[in-house]
């Protein structure tokens, strides 16, 4: 008797988000425009700040995000990896940063490097997946080397791939060492590692006479359409969590009682349904916050919103993000920035 094909609810959510991104992308631009935008995204430097909505177009940015997420889900499924809080946080973060730095080209060398490290250690790649996914924060460096220098592609592409693989190889051992610096109070431990590594990386580039050119591609004027999409998305995630949580908000208070310090896997601690409710809540709070302060919804801010929502499975909740939001707002009122 054949077993019925079933999709893990955790994978189901992430696949749904991926397809939502792609469908929304095609609602904003034609297929031809999206292909043209994707070409720009894939073949140009992606250093900060490269808003893919401006570098390509809105449709291309959303399709890039959806495709990157979908391909990574296929990889995790192939590895028979169960999704947990850290991995969902990583996947949402990547989906967000696929609006301003990560794309279908530049994430792979980092992943290959971490895979190489797993072979070196003679351990399963699954053990290093969280580091591998968060380690793609260095992905813009690959695009910078490949497309940002005066070198021919025959030289720059192999150099970019080698550099990415090397960076990926180093990420996990560095992450293990540097977590002691902040004692788990920085949820972005791999991000901290990547930041430190990036400083060394840029210094090496400068020593060879190459100075990366700062970029500022920042789109405006899309708050209405993006606000509607994002609010709808996070409401749906919240409602899905409500259903998965036996049509209740049970254990939401328990999540609010956690400090969020590493390692706070809310799925393991309190359950999947209530974790989705929390993710929906922090996502909504983030969107509303930007709209209330009259900020811009664009690639970089969507990246931040998706990161906050993802970490709603791994340490963040309304009680510990609102003081930060209010503190930043207060700081902006007390200081004059040019």
C-alpha positions as CSV (number, residue, x, y, z in Angstrom):
1,X,0.0,0.0,0.0
2,X,1.4,3.4,-1.0
3,X,2.0,5.9,1.7
4,X,0.3,9.3,1.1
5,X,2.6,12.1,0.3
6,X,2.7,14.6,3.2
7,X,4.5,17.9,3.5
8,X,6.0,18.8,6.8
9,X,4.0,21.9,8.1
10,X,7.3,23.7,8.7
11,X,8.3,23.2,5.1
12,X,4.8,24.0,4.0
13,X,5.0,27.4,5.5
14,X,8.4,28.2,4.0
15,X,7.3,26.9,0.6
16,X,4.2,29.1,0.8
17,X,6.3,32.2,1.6
18,X,8.7,31.4,-1.3
19,X,5.8,31.1,-3.8
20,X,4.1,34.2,-2.3
21,X,7.3,36.2,-3.1
22,X,7.4,34.8,-6.7
23,X,3.7,35.4,-7.4
24,X,3.8,38.9,-6.0
25,X,6.9,39.6,-8.1
26,X,5.1,38.5,-11.3
27,X,2.2,40.7,-10.3
28,X,4.5,43.8,-10.4
29,X,6.4,43.3,-13.6
30,X,6.2,41.3,-16.8
31,X,8.3,38.2,-17.3
32,X,10.6,40.0,-19.7
33,X,11.2,42.8,-17.2
34,X,11.8,40.3,-14.4
35,X,14.4,38.5,-16.5
36,X,16.2,41.7,-17.3
37,X,16.1,42.7,-13.6
38,X,17.4,39.4,-12.5
39,X,20.3,39.7,-15.0
40,X,21.2,43.1,-13.4
41,X,20.9,41.6,-9.9
42,X,23.1,38.5,-10.7
43,X,25.8,40.3,-12.6
44,X,26.5,43.5,-10.6
45,X,28.2,44.1,-7.3
46,X,25.9,43.8,-4.4
47,X,27.7,45.6,-1.6
48,X,25.8,47.8,0.9
49,X,23.5,49.4,0.1
50,X,22.2,47.7,-3.1
51,X,18.4,47.8,-3.1
52,X,17.5,45.1,-5.6
53,X,14.2,46.9,-6.3
54,X,16.3,49.7,-7.7
55,X,19.1,47.7,-9.1
56,X,16.7,45.4,-11.0
57,X,13.0,46.1,-10.4
58,X,10.4,45.1,-7.9
59,X,9.3,42.0,-9.6
60,X,12.9,40.7,-10.0
61,X,13.7,41.5,-6.4
62,X,10.7,39.4,-5.2
63,X,11.4,36.6,-7.6
64,X,15.0,36.5,-6.6
65,X,14.0,36.2,-2.9
66,X,11.5,33.5,-3.6
67,X,13.8,31.4,-5.8
68,X,16.7,31.7,-3.3
69,X,14.4,30.5,-0.5
70,X,12.9,27.7,-2.7
71,X,16.3,26.4,-3.8
72,X,17.6,26.3,-0.2
73,X,14.5,24.5,1.0
74,X,15.1,21.9,-1.7
75,X,18.7,21.5,-0.4
76,X,17.5,21.1,3.2
77,X,14.8,18.6,2.1
78,X,17.4,16.6,0.1
79,X,19.5,16.5,3.3
80,X,16.4,15.3,5.2
81,X,16.9,18.1,7.6
82,X,14.0,18.9,10.0
83,X,13.4,22.6,10.3
84,X,13.8,24.2,13.7
85,X,14.0,27.7,15.1
86,X,17.5,28.5,14.1
87,X,17.0,27.2,10.5
88,X,13.7,29.1,10.1
89,X,15.4,32.3,11.4
90,X,18.2,31.7,8.8
91,X,15.9,31.0,5.9
92,X,13.8,34.2,6.6
93,X,17.0,36.2,7.0
94,X,18.2,35.0,3.6
95,X,14.9,35.6,2.0
96,X,15.0,39.1,3.4
97,X,18.6,39.8,2.4
98,X,17.8,38.5,-1.1
99,X,16.3,42.0,-1.5
100,X,19.6,43.7,-1.1
101,X,22.7,41.6,-1.4
102,X,22.1,37.8,-1.8
103,X,21.2,36.1,-5.0
104,X,21.1,32.8,-6.8
105,X,24.8,33.3,-7.8
106,X,26.6,34.5,-4.8
107,X,25.3,32.3,-2.0
108,X,26.7,29.0,-3.3
109,X,30.5,29.5,-2.8
110,X,29.9,30.1,1.0
111,X,27.7,27.0,1.2
112,X,30.4,25.0,-0.6
113,X,33.0,26.2,1.7
114,X,31.1,25.1,4.8
115,X,30.4,21.8,3.1
116,X,34.2,21.5,2.5
117,X,34.7,22.1,6.2
118,X,32.3,19.3,7.1
119,X,34.2,16.9,4.9
120,X,37.5,18.1,6.5
121,X,36.0,17.4,9.9
122,X,34.5,14.1,8.7
123,X,31.0,15.0,10.0
124,X,27.6,15.4,8.4
125,X,26.9,18.6,6.6
126,X,23.6,18.9,8.5
127,X,25.6,19.8,11.7
128,X,26.9,22.9,10.0
129,X,23.7,24.1,8.2
130,X,22.9,27.0,10.5
131,X,26.4,28.4,10.1
132,X,26.3,27.8,6.4
133,X,23.0,29.6,5.9
134,X,23.9,32.6,8.1
135,X,27.4,32.6,6.6
136,X,25.9,33.7,3.3
137,X,26.0,37.1,4.8
138,X,29.4,37.3,3.1
139,X,27.7,36.6,-0.3
140,X,28.1,40.2,-1.5
141,X,31.9,39.8,-1.3
142,X,31.6,37.2,-4.0
143,X,29.7,39.5,-6.3
144,X,32.1,42.3,-5.6
145,X,35.1,40.3,-6.6
146,X,33.4,38.8,-9.6
147,X,31.9,41.9,-11.1
148,X,33.3,44.9,-9.2
149,X,36.9,44.9,-10.3
150,X,38.6,45.6,-13.6
151,X,39.8,42.0,-13.9
152,X,38.4,39.9,-16.8
153,X,35.7,37.5,-15.9
154,X,38.1,34.6,-16.8
155,X,40.1,35.7,-13.7
156,X,37.5,37.4,-11.5
157,X,35.0,34.5,-11.5
158,X,37.4,31.8,-10.4
159,X,38.9,34.2,-7.8
160,X,35.4,35.0,-6.5
161,X,34.5,31.3,-6.2
162,X,37.8,30.5,-4.4
163,X,37.4,33.4,-2.0
164,X,33.8,32.4,-1.2
165,X,34.7,28.8,-0.6
166,X,37.6,29.9,1.7
167,X,35.4,32.2,3.6
168,X,32.8,29.5,4.0
169,X,35.4,27.1,5.2
170,X,36.5,29.5,8.0
171,X,33.0,30.5,9.2
172,X,32.1,27.6,11.6
173,X,35.4,27.5,13.6
174,X,35.4,31.2,14.0
175,X,31.7,31.2,15.1
176,X,32.5,28.6,17.8
177,X,35.3,30.7,19.1
178,X,33.7,34.2,19.0
179,X,30.4,33.2,20.7
180,X,32.3,33.6,24.0
181,X,32.8,37.3,23.2
182,X,29.1,38.1,23.7
183,X,28.1,35.2,25.8
184,X,25.0,34.5,23.7
185,X,23.4,37.9,24.0
186,X,24.0,38.7,20.3
187,X,21.5,36.6,18.4
188,X,23.4,37.3,15.2
189,X,26.5,35.4,16.2
190,X,27.4,34.4,12.6
191,X,26.7,37.9,11.6
192,X,29.2,39.1,14.2
193,X,31.7,36.6,12.8
194,X,31.0,37.7,9.2
195,X,31.5,41.3,10.3
196,X,34.9,40.6,11.8
197,X,35.9,38.5,8.8
198,X,34.7,41.2,6.4
199,X,37.0,43.7,8.0
200,X,40.0,41.4,7.4
201,X,38.7,40.7,3.9
202,X,38.4,44.4,2.9
203,X,41.9,45.0,4.4
204,X,43.3,42.3,2.2
205,X,41.6,43.8,-0.9
206,X,43.0,47.2,0.0
207,X,46.5,45.8,0.4
208,X,46.3,44.7,-3.3
209,X,45.2,48.1,-4.3
210,X,41.5,47.4,-4.7
211,X,39.2,49.7,-2.9
212,X,35.5,48.6,-3.0
213,X,33.2,51.5,-4.2
214,X,30.5,52.3,-1.7
215,X,27.0,52.1,-3.1
216,X,23.7,53.7,-2.2
217,X,20.7,52.3,-4.1
218,X,17.7,53.1,-2.0
219,X,14.2,53.2,-3.4
220,X,11.2,55.2,-2.1
221,X,7.6,55.6,-2.9
222,X,6.5,51.9,-2.6
223,X,5.1,52.0,0.9
224,X,1.5,51.4,-0.1
225,X,1.9,48.3,-2.2
226,X,4.7,46.8,-0.1
227,X,2.9,47.6,3.1
228,X,-0.3,45.8,1.9
229,X,1.8,42.8,0.8
230,X,3.8,42.5,4.0
231,X,0.9,43.1,6.4
232,X,-1.1,40.5,4.5
233,X,1.8,38.0,4.6
234,X,2.4,38.4,8.4
235,X,-1.4,38.2,9.2
236,X,-1.5,35.0,7.2
237,X,1.5,33.6,9.1
238,X,-0.2,34.6,12.4
239,X,-3.5,32.9,11.4
240,X,-1.7,29.8,10.3
241,X,0.0,29.7,13.6
242,X,-3.3,30.2,15.4
243,X,-4.7,27.2,13.5
244,X,-1.6,25.1,14.2
245,X,-1.9,26.1,17.9
246,X,-5.3,24.4,18.1
247,X,-7.2,27.7,17.3
248,X,-5.8,29.4,20.4
249,X,-3.1,31.9,21.6
250,X,-2.0,29.4,24.2
251,X,1.6,29.8,25.4
252,X,2.1,33.3,23.8
253,X,2.8,34.6,27.3
254,X,5.4,31.8,27.8
255,X,7.3,33.0,24.8
256,X,7.2,36.6,26.1
257,X,8.7,35.3,29.3
258,X,11.9,34.1,27.6
259,X,14.9,36.3,27.5
260,X,15.7,35.2,23.9
261,X,19.3,34.6,24.7
262,X,21.1,32.0,22.6
263,X,19.9,29.3,22.2
264,X,16.2,30.0,22.4
265,X,14.5,27.8,19.9
266,X,10.9,28.7,20.5
267,X,9.6,25.8,18.4
268,X,11.4,23.4,20.7
269,X,10.5,25.3,23.9
270,X,6.8,26.2,23.3
271,X,5.7,24.6,20.0
272,X,5.4,25.4,16.3
273,X,2.0,27.0,16.3
274,X,2.6,29.6,18.9
275,X,6.0,30.3,17.4
276,X,4.3,31.2,14.1
277,X,2.0,33.5,16.0
278,X,5.0,35.2,17.5
279,X,6.7,35.5,14.1
280,X,3.6,37.1,12.6
281,X,3.4,39.5,15.5
282,X,7.0,40.7,15.4
283,X,6.7,41.0,11.6
284,X,3.6,43.1,11.8
285,X,5.1,45.3,14.5
286,X,8.2,45.9,12.3
287,X,6.1,46.9,9.3
288,X,3.9,49.2,11.3
289,X,6.9,50.7,13.1
290,X,8.4,51.7,9.7
291,X,5.2,53.1,8.4
292,X,4.5,55.1,11.7
293,X,7.9,56.8,11.6
294,X,7.4,57.5,7.9
295,X,10.3,55.3,6.8
296,X,10.7,53.6,3.5
297,X,9.6,50.1,2.7
298,X,12.2,48.9,0.2
299,X,14.8,46.1,-0.3
300,X,17.0,46.9,2.8
301,X,14.1,47.5,5.2
302,X,12.2,44.4,4.0
303,X,15.5,42.5,4.7
304,X,15.4,43.8,8.2
305,X,11.7,43.0,8.7
306,X,12.2,39.4,7.4
307,X,15.1,39.0,9.7
308,X,13.1,40.1,12.7
309,X,10.2,37.8,11.7
310,X,12.6,34.9,11.2
311,X,14.1,35.4,14.6
312,X,10.6,35.3,16.0
313,X,11.4,31.6,16.0
314,X,14.7,32.0,17.7
315,X,14.8,34.6,20.4
316,X,12.8,37.7,19.4
317,X,9.3,38.6,20.6
318,X,7.3,41.8,21.1
319,X,8.5,42.3,24.6
320,X,12.2,42.4,23.7
321,X,12.1,44.2,20.4
322,X,9.8,47.1,21.3
323,X,12.3,48.7,23.7
324,X,14.9,48.6,20.9
325,X,12.5,50.2,18.4
326,X,11.5,52.9,20.9
327,X,15.2,53.5,21.9
328,X,16.1,54.1,18.2
329,X,13.2,56.4,17.8
330,X,14.1,58.4,20.9
331,X,17.7,58.6,19.8
332,X,16.6,60.0,16.4
333,X,14.5,62.7,18.2
334,X,17.4,63.7,20.4
335,X,20.0,63.9,17.6
336,X,20.2,65.8,14.4
337,X,21.4,63.7,11.5
338,X,22.4,65.1,8.1
